[in-house]
């Protein structure tokens, strides 16, 4: 009788264990705001997680919250993430991840970052070889050497490039430092114009008139959320505008893109999340650094025509062309 009781109890225990193992992983996704590029990171992340065996609804469930690009709402967003007690959180943008360093007090919640340019300068991780105690992720470090090679191919006579940046953002500071170093190697002059308020963008764009041959937009939150405004002003000025973020809906208004893939950034973040969920510690996982395969080049035929520029003969049959 005791043996039967033991056997029955074991079966119940195994059934309970199986039920516990079948519980889907709760993954919280939070962003500074909703933007097509940032949404691409989240979509790439979820798609890759599915490929890795985390079937949505069965092996993983997702929640999503954002701060509507309002810094005052960031603490509320982080509190919501922490209250969910997720198995893992995906946080998008530098500012949100910086705030999470102190804003999420439960350090048992592992964090994977995405849409962050330089997590070391931002103080999110200690160095490029390690994550922090609770955070690691996929960076979006630009390759401006490749960008200037691209610009020289599209505009062989280019001598100067203008860009807009927010002096209060760590991402922007890193971008400006890197673009100036790459420009010096390429023999191209960079004119950086600071902008702290989106309402000032039209005036700041106009300041490039007669100063530069083209504008290239870095990965700046304040700029990337207002690209249509920048594009309208640039097109009126007959100034070719290039972007570091691919926006197909604006292809006719921009001359082209040398863009890091936000979707691939999400894919790389998912690969790191999988390692954490399987037991690795964030501190033992180095942040991902983009390679050449993470960037895409495009040239808009209509966008070039709109500012009176021809497509170089060398690009006549190029896969870069958007017609």
N, C-alpha and C positions, 0 to 999 in steps of 0.2 A: 504493500500500500504506500509505504514511504517512497519507494522507487517511482511509483506512478505519480505521486504528488510532485516529486522532484522533476520528473519528466514534463509534467504539465506546466509547472512553474517556469521551467527552462524555455518551453515553447512560448509562453507569454512574454518572457524576457526578450527572447529573440524577435518576437513580433514587435515589441515596443522599440527595440533597437533598430529594426528595419524601418519602422515608421519615422524614427528620429533621423535616420540617415537619409530618408526620402524627402525631408523638409528642404524646400528650395532655399538657396542662399539669397538673403536680402541684400540688394546692392542699391545704395543711394547715389544718385547723380545730381550734382548741384553746379550751377553756373552763375557767373556774374550777371548774365542776361541772355535773352533769346536772340540769336543771330544765326543766319544760315550756316556760316562757317563753324561756329561753336556747336550747332546742332549736328554738323557733319562728324565732329569728334565723337559725340555721344552715339550716333548711328553706327559709325565704324567700330566703336567699342562693343556695342551690343551684337553686331553682326559677327565679329570675331569671337566673342564669348560663345555664341551659338556654335561656331565651327569647332571650338575647343571642348564642346560637350555640355555647355550650360544652356540647356533648352529653356527658353523663356516660358514661365508658367509652371514648369516641371522642376527644373534644376536651379532656376534663378528667377527672382522677381525684381523689378526695377521701380524706383520712385524718382521723380524729377521735381526740382524746385529751383527758382532763380531769383535774383535780386533786382531784375528789371533795370540793370545798369545804375542802380541807386546805392551808393556806399552805405547809407544809413540803414539799409535793409540787410546788409551782410550778416550782422550778428544774429538776426532773426532766422536767416537761411541756415546758418551753421547750427543754431539751437535745434532747428527742425531735423537736420541730419543726425545730430547726436541723439535726439529723443527716439529716433527709429531703431537705434542700436543695430545698425546693419553689419553684415559680415565684412563689408568693404564699402568705401565711399570713393567715387570718382569726382574730383573737384576740378572745374575748368576755369582758367585764367590765373594769372600771377597774383592779382590782388586777393582773390578768394582763398588761394592756398596760403598766402602770407597771413591772412587773418585767421586761418585755421590752426596755425602753429600755436596760438594762445586761445583762440576762440572755441576749439574743441578740446575739452578737458579730459575726456575719456580716451586715453592714449592706447586703449586696447582695440580701438577701431582703426584698422589700417587704411591709409589714404593713398590713392594713386592720382597723380596730377596729369592734366592734359592742357594744351593751349598755353604753355608756359615757355618763354624763350630761354631764360637763364635762371634755373632754380638755385644755383650757387650764389650768384650776386643777390638774388632775392631773399636769401636766407632760409630757403625751404629745405635744402639738403646741405650737408657740410662740405661736400666736394663732388667731383664728377665720378669718383670711384665707389661711392656709397650713398645709400639713402639715409634718411634720418631714422630715429627710433621707430617712427610710425608712418613715414611717407617716402615714396619714390614715384617715379613716373616717366613719361615720355616728353622730352623737350622739343621745342620747335626752333632750335638754333638755326638762324639763317646762314646761307652760303652766298655772301655778297661777291666773292670772286666770280662765281658762276653767274650771278645777276649781271655784273658788268660785262662779262663775256657775251651774255644774251643781248644786252642793250647795244653793244657794238655791232652785233650781227644784224639787228633790226635797224639801227641808225648808225651806219659806218662812220659818219662825220661827227658823232656826238662828242662834246667837250665838257658839258656841265649838266648836272642833275640836281633838281630840287626835291626836298622831302619835308614832310611835316611831322612833328613829334611833340609829345607832352612831356615837359621837363620834370614833372612830378611822378612819372611812372618809371619803375626800375626796368621794365621791358624796353621802354623807349630809349633809356640811357644806354643799355647794352647794344641795342640796334644801331644807335648813332655812333657809338665807339667803333663797332665792327664795320659799318658802311664807310666811315671816313678812312679807316685803315685800308680797306679794299679799294676805295677810290684812288688813294694815293698810288697804290701798285698799278692800277689800271690807267693812270694818267688822266683821270677825270676829276673835275672840281665838283664838290658837293656843297650845296647851299641848304642849310637846315633852318627851317622857320618854326619857332615854338608856337604851340596853341594849347591853351588850357580849357577853353570853352568851345563847344561845337558851334555856337552861334557866331564865333569869330572866323570860322573856316573860309567862307567866301572871300573875305578881305585878305586873309593870309595867302590864299591861293593866288589872288591877283598880284600879290607882291613879287611873284616869280616872273612877271612880264619883263622881258628884256634882260633877265638875269640868267636864265637857264635854257637848255635845249629841250628838256623833258622833265617830267615829274615822276618819281617812283615812290609809292606809298609803302612804308614799313608796316610791320605788324603792331599797330598802335590801336588800342581800344577806341580812343576818341575819334580817330580818323576812320577806322574800318566800319564803325557804325554809321558813318555819314558819307560813304563813298559816292552815292548818287549826287549829293550836293557838290562835292569836289569835282566830279565828272562834268557836271553842267557848266561850272565856271571854266574849267580847263578847255572844254570844247568851244566855248564862246571866244576864248583867247587863242584858239587854234594851237593849243599846247598839248603835245602827245602825253598821255597819262598812262602809266604802267602800275600794276598792283602786285603785291606779294601774296594776295589772297585771290583765288580764282572765283569769280562771280559770273557765271554764264549769262545771267539775266542782264548784265551790264556790258556784255561783250561788244555791242555796237557803239558804246560810248567811250570805251577805253581802247587805247592802242594795242594793249597786250598785257600779258601776265607772266611773271616768273614766280611761280607760287609753290609754297610747300603745301602738301596735301593734308588737309585737316582730317579727312577720313582715315588716311594712313596713320596719323597721329593717334587716333582712337584705337586703331588696330594694334599698334605697339603698346599702348596703355593696357589693352586687354591681355596681351602676352605677359605683362608684368603682374597684372591682377591674378591671372591663373597661377603663377608661381607662388604668390602670397597665399592664395586660398588653398594651395596644396602644402603649405607649411613653412615656406621660406620667410625669413624676417625682412621687412623693408630695408633695414640697415645694411643687409648683405646684398642688396640688389642695386647695381649702378643705374643711374638715370639713362634713358635711351637718348642717343645723339643721332640726329638725322643723317642720312647718307644721300648721295646723288639721286638714288632711286625714289626718294621722298619728295622730289621737286618735279613740277611740270612746267613746260614752256608753251606759251600760246601767243599768236599774233592775230589781231582782228583786222581783217581786210576793210570792213566798213569803218571801224574805229580809226584806222590809219587814213583812209580817204577823207573822213570828216575833218581832219586837221591838215589836209593837203600833202600827205606823205605817201610816196609810192612803196610798194612791197619790193624789197631788194631782190634782184635776179637770183641770188643764191638761195632764196626762200620760195621760189616759184612753185616747187612741188613738195614743199616741206609739210610734215605732219603737224607742225605748229600752227598752220593757218586755220583760222575760224572764218568761214565764209558766210 
